[in-house]
Amino acid sequence: MVKYTIQRLLLALVTTVIILTMTFFLVKLLPFQKPIGQDSAKLAYYLHEVGMGFVLDFTTPQKQYGELLWSYNDPNTGIMHYFYVRPTAEQYFAWASNVLTKFQWGTSTYISPNVDAMVIIGERLPTTIKVNVWSVLISVPAGIGLGIWAALKKNTMVDHVISTFVMIFISVPSFIIITFLMLWFCYSTGWLPTQWPSVTAPLATKVQAYIVPTMCLSFGSICGYCRFTRAELTEVMSSDFLLLARTKGLTKAQTVTRHALKNAMVPILPSILSEVIGLLGGSMILESLYGIPGVGRLYITALNQKDYNVLMADMSLYTLIGLISGVFLDLSYGFIDPRIRMGGKK
């Protein structure tokens, strides 16, 4: 297990480097957008320090270090500043060097000019976690409960009704669900706020704002857990050891609670643990449509406004979450079921 864990972590590290490298060069293919801020000279200096594309030249404006983007005359000092594009490869190595040696991801050039990218993500991350925590607390017990009910009522009307609703909600895209929820509960009836409230909004409004995103995130998870639990429990209940338990005098309820559920939870619990880690990821579509100030909406905003530093920092967060979830999912099987040993010899 130790050897397997080390191998998976090293593979995750290599995968992270590959993904971020590809993202960096693809992002640099986007059309450039001039940064804004209170101090353009200082902003360019910080961009130069983190290697995200610009060099500040005070003395030799004739030196064509790269494509001249624009010039800036500081009204306080009267000094002319010249902004040039640095070669993409040089930008990448400078950016990677600052990330690895100083853990500096650069400053925002548009969303919050001159503010560190990781500071911006740290401000948005708690909101994303809060919304997703509520969805997990609702979807896990509801999905597993419906799955157990459907398995115990296999091939009955209850099973058919649950399976039908599960297939419907799994097939409908999430943006359709949230659009319908917003149209019905927010705009038509006016029961809930149409957008995420501000920090100065009343407490009741802030509580109501969690209803729509929680419902939207819960539907898909409930359906997934329900279908997975039903399939696993149905398979376990048809096993020979449960028939043996019944012949020994155990009731159906006892065999289900003592044996069937315990064995059926082995593949289900790791998926729950993995989803808990995935709380940090958020939902780009949901946060954008409902105006939630989370990391998902931040990613879309940074991409549209070409805020390179924030975009790369947010992309690294999504990459790290996805890879850690995969590693943790594989390792959790061995902890939940001692018979499973990842990486062992046959």
BELFENGI-V757521 format. One record per residue. N is the residue number from 1. SS is DSSP state (hx for helix, st for strand, lp for the rest). OMEGA is omega in radians with two decimals (999 if undefined). NEAR is the number of other ideal C-beta (glycine too) atoms within 10 Angstrom. Layout:
{{N:SS:OMEGA:NEAR} {N:SS:OMEGA:NEAR}}
This chain:
{{1:lp:3.14:13} {2:hx:3.13:7} {3:hx:3.14:10} {4:hx:3.14:16} {5:hx:3.12:15} {6:hx:3.12:11} {7:hx:-3.13:12} {8:hx:3.12:18} {9:hx:3.09:14} {10:hx:3.09:10} {11:hx:3.09:13} {12:hx:3.12:17} {13:hx:3.12:11} {14:hx:3.13:10} {15:hx:3.11:14} {16:hx:3.13:16} {17:hx:-3.13:12} {18:hx:-3.11:11} {19:hx:-3.12:17} {20:hx:3.09:19} {21:hx:3.12:12} {22:hx:3.14:10} {23:hx:-3.13:16} {24:hx:-3.09:19} {25:hx:3.09:13} {26:hx:3.11:9} {27:hx:-3.12:17} {28:lp:3.05:16} {29:lp:3.12:7} {30:lp:3.08:11} {31:lp:-3.08:5} {32:lp:3.04:13} {33:lp:-3.08:13} {34:lp:3.12:11} {35:lp:3.06:24} {36:lp:3.12:11} {37:lp:-3.12:18} {38:lp:-3.08:8} {39:lp:-3.06:13} {40:hx:-3.14:18} {41:hx:3.12:17} {42:hx:3.11:15} {43:hx:3.13:22} {44:hx:3.12:24} {45:hx:3.13:14} {46:hx:3.09:20} {47:hx:3.10:23} {48:hx:-3.12:17} {49:hx:-3.12:15} {50:hx:3.00:23} {51:lp:-3.09:21} {52:lp:2.89:26} {53:lp:-3.04:27} {54:st:3.04:23} {55:st:-3.10:18} {56:st:-3.06:19} {57:st:-3.11:20} {58:lp:-2.86:10} {59:lp:-3.00:8} {60:lp:3.13:9} {61:lp:3.14:13} {62:lp:-3.12:7} {63:lp:-3.13:11} {64:lp:3.09:11} {65:lp:3.13:15} {66:lp:3.12:15} {67:lp:3.13:10} {68:st:-3.12:13} {69:st:3.10:16} {70:st:3.08:10} {71:st:-3.05:11} {72:st:3.13:16} {73:st:-3.12:10} {74:lp:-3.10:13} {75:lp:-3.12:7} {76:lp:-3.08:7} {77:lp:-3.09:9} {78:lp:-3.14:7} {79:lp:3.08:12} {80:st:3.12:12} {81:st:-3.12:18} {82:st:-3.06:21} {83:st:-3.11:25} {84:st:3.05:19} {85:st:3.05:16} {86:lp:3.09:19} {87:lp:-3.05:11} {88:hx:3.14:13} {89:hx:3.12:10} {90:hx:3.08:13} {91:hx:-3.08:21} {92:hx:-3.10:18} {93:hx:3.08:11} {94:hx:3.11:17} {95:hx:3.14:22} {96:hx:3.13:15} {97:hx:3.13:13} {98:hx:3.11:17} {99:hx:-3.06:18} {100:hx:-3.04:9} {101:hx:-3.07:8} {102:hx:-3.04:10} {103:lp:3.08:8} {104:lp:-3.10:19} {105:lp:3.10:23} {106:lp:-3.14:24} {107:st:3.12:26} {108:lp:3.13:25} {109:lp:-3.11:29} {110:lp:-3.05:19} {111:lp:3.05:16} {112:lp:-3.02:16} {113:lp:3.08:17} {114:lp:3.12:14} {115:lp:-3.13:16} {116:st:-3.07:19} {117:hx:-3.14:28} {118:hx:3.07:19} {119:hx:3.12:13} {120:hx:3.13:23} {121:hx:3.11:22} {122:hx:3.11:11} {123:hx:-3.09:14} {124:hx:-3.01:22} {125:hx:-3.13:17} {126:hx:3.13:12} {127:hx:3.10:18} {128:hx:-3.12:24} {129:hx:-3.12:16} {130:hx:-3.13:15} {131:hx:-3.09:26} {132:hx:3.09:25} {133:hx:3.13:14} {134:hx:3.13:17} {135:hx:3.11:24} {136:hx:-3.14:18} {137:hx:3.13:12} {138:hx:-2.99:17} {139:hx:-3.08:23} {140:hx:3.13:19} {141:hx:-3.13:12} {142:hx:-3.12:17} {143:hx:3.13:26} {144:hx:3.12:23} {145:hx:3.11:14} {146:hx:3.11:22} {147:hx:3.10:27} {148:hx:3.12:18} {149:hx:-3.14:16} {150:hx:3.13:25} {151:hx:3.13:24} {152:hx:3.12:18} {153:lp:-3.05:15} {154:lp:3.09:13} {155:lp:3.03:9} {156:lp:3.14:11} {157:hx:3.12:8} {158:hx:3.14:14} {159:hx:-3.12:17} {160:hx:-3.14:12} {161:hx:3.14:12} {162:hx:-3.13:21} {163:hx:3.13:16} {164:hx:3.13:10} {165:hx:3.11:15} {166:hx:-3.14:22} {167:hx:3.14:12} {168:hx:-3.06:11} {169:hx:3.07:17} {170:hx:-3.09:14} {171:hx:-3.09:9} {172:lp:3.11:14} {173:lp:-3.07:10} {174:hx:-3.13:16} {175:hx:3.04:15} {176:hx:-3.13:11} {177:hx:-3.11:18} {178:hx:3.08:22} {179:hx:3.11:14} {180:hx:-3.13:12} {181:hx:3.13:18} {182:hx:-3.14:20} {183:hx:-3.06:12} {184:hx:-3.00:13} {185:hx:-3.07:18} {186:hx:-3.02:19} {187:hx:-3.08:10} {188:hx:-3.09:9} {189:lp:-3.12:9} {190:lp:-3.12:9} {191:lp:-3.05:11} {192:lp:3.12:18} {193:lp:-3.10:19} {194:lp:3.12:15} {195:lp:3.12:12} {196:lp:-3.06:21} {197:lp:3.10:17} {198:lp:-3.11:10} {199:lp:-3.13:6} {200:lp:-3.11:5} {201:lp:3.10:13} {202:lp:-3.11:9} {203:hx:-3.14:8} {204:hx:3.12:9} {205:hx:3.12:13} {206:hx:3.11:14} {207:hx:3.13:10} {208:hx:-3.11:17} {209:hx:-3.14:22} {210:hx:-3.01:17} {211:hx:-3.09:16} {212:hx:3.13:26} {213:hx:3.12:26} {214:hx:3.10:20} {215:hx:-3.12:17} {216:hx:-3.14:25} {217:hx:-3.05:23} {218:hx:-3.04:20} {219:hx:-3.11:25} {220:hx:3.14:19} {221:hx:3.12:20} {222:hx:-3.14:25} {223:hx:3.13:25} {224:hx:3.12:18} {225:hx:-3.13:24} {226:hx:-3.12:27} {227:hx:-3.12:19} {228:hx:-3.14:17} {229:hx:3.13:24} {230:hx:-3.11:26} {231:hx:-3.12:15} {232:hx:-3.10:20} {233:hx:3.10:25} {234:hx:3.13:18} {235:hx:-3.13:13} {236:hx:-3.10:21} {237:hx:3.09:20} {238:lp:-3.11:11} {239:lp:-3.10:13} {240:hx:-3.08:7} {241:hx:3.06:11} {242:hx:3.06:19} {243:hx:3.08:12} {244:hx:3.12:12} {245:hx:3.12:19} {246:hx:3.14:12} {247:hx:3.09:8} {248:lp:3.06:8} {249:lp:3.12:7} {250:lp:3.08:16} {251:lp:3.13:10} {252:hx:3.13:13} {253:hx:3.14:9} {254:hx:3.13:13} {255:hx:3.14:20} {256:hx:-3.06:21} {257:hx:-3.06:12} {258:hx:-3.01:12} {259:hx:-3.01:18} {260:hx:-3.10:26} {261:hx:-3.14:19} {262:hx:3.14:11} {263:hx:-3.13:17} {264:hx:-3.11:25} {265:lp:-3.10:18} {266:hx:3.09:15} {267:hx:-3.08:15} {268:hx:-3.10:19} {269:hx:3.09:16} {270:hx:3.12:20} {271:hx:3.08:17} {272:hx:3.12:17} {273:hx:3.12:16} {274:hx:3.13:17} {275:hx:3.09:20} {276:hx:3.07:15} {277:hx:-3.13:16} {278:hx:3.11:16} {279:hx:-3.08:17} {280:hx:-3.05:19} {281:lp:-3.13:21} {282:lp:3.14:28} {283:lp:-3.10:25} {284:hx:-3.09:18} {285:hx:-3.11:16} {286:hx:-3.09:24} {287:hx:3.13:25} {288:hx:-3.10:19} {289:hx:-3.07:19} {290:hx:3.09:23} {291:lp:-3.14:15} {292:lp:-3.12:24} {293:lp:-3.12:17} {294:lp:-3.09:29} {295:hx:3.09:29} {296:hx:3.07:24} {297:hx:3.13:24} {298:hx:-3.14:28} {299:hx:3.13:24} {300:hx:-3.14:15} {301:hx:3.13:19} {302:hx:3.12:27} {303:hx:-3.13:17} {304:hx:-3.10:12} {305:hx:3.07:16} {306:lp:3.03:17} {307:lp:-2.93:26} {308:hx:-3.07:28} {309:hx:3.13:28} {310:hx:3.14:30} {311:hx:-3.13:25} {312:hx:3.11:22} {313:hx:3.12:24} {314:hx:3.11:26} {315:hx:3.11:18} {316:hx:3.10:19} {317:hx:3.12:19} {318:hx:3.13:19} {319:hx:-3.12:18} {320:hx:-3.14:16} {321:hx:-3.13:17} {322:hx:-3.10:17} {323:hx:3.12:18} {324:hx:3.11:17} {325:hx:3.13:19} {326:hx:3.12:16} {327:hx:-3.12:18} {328:hx:3.12:15} {329:hx:3.14:15} {330:hx:-3.10:17} {331:hx:-3.08:18} {332:hx:3.10:18} {333:hx:-3.13:16} {334:hx:3.13:18} {335:hx:-3.13:12} {336:hx:3.13:15} {337:lp:-3.10:15} {338:lp:3.14:7} {339:lp:-3.10:7} {340:lp:3.08:14} {341:lp:-3.13:12} {342:lp:3.07:15} {343:lp:3.14:14} {344:lp:3.11:10} {345:lp:3.10:4} {346:lp:999:2}}
